Amino acid sequence: LFGVQCDGLSQRLVFCANEKLVVVRAIHSQSVTLRVEVQAGGHCSFSYAEGDKFISLPQTFQASKGKWIGAKIGLGSLQYDENSVGGNAAAGYADFDYFRIL
């Protein structure tokens, strides 16, 4: 998972690996661009931009059989209920201007 986490007051860029969510940094702009580059052998690298310049994350992901097969890209929104057992997902929303695959 590589995305934006919002709590109503602030927004953060987050990366999840090995079931651990890492906050990359706070987001201060109205717009952020996320990018994943998949190289030969399934090595995936991630970057983001709040303007024109992309900044690479140190975290990478190795796509492998049983973990990730094929292209899996999606947009979604979840609102977690902290009071429920296990922090279950409830309804949520997000606004997307566009989605482009290069």
Secondary structure, DSSP 8 states (H G I E B T S, - for coil): -EEEEE-SS-EEEEEEETTEEEEEEEE-SS--EEEEEE-GGGEEEEEEESSS--EEEEEEEE--TTT--S--------EE-TTSTT--EE------S-----
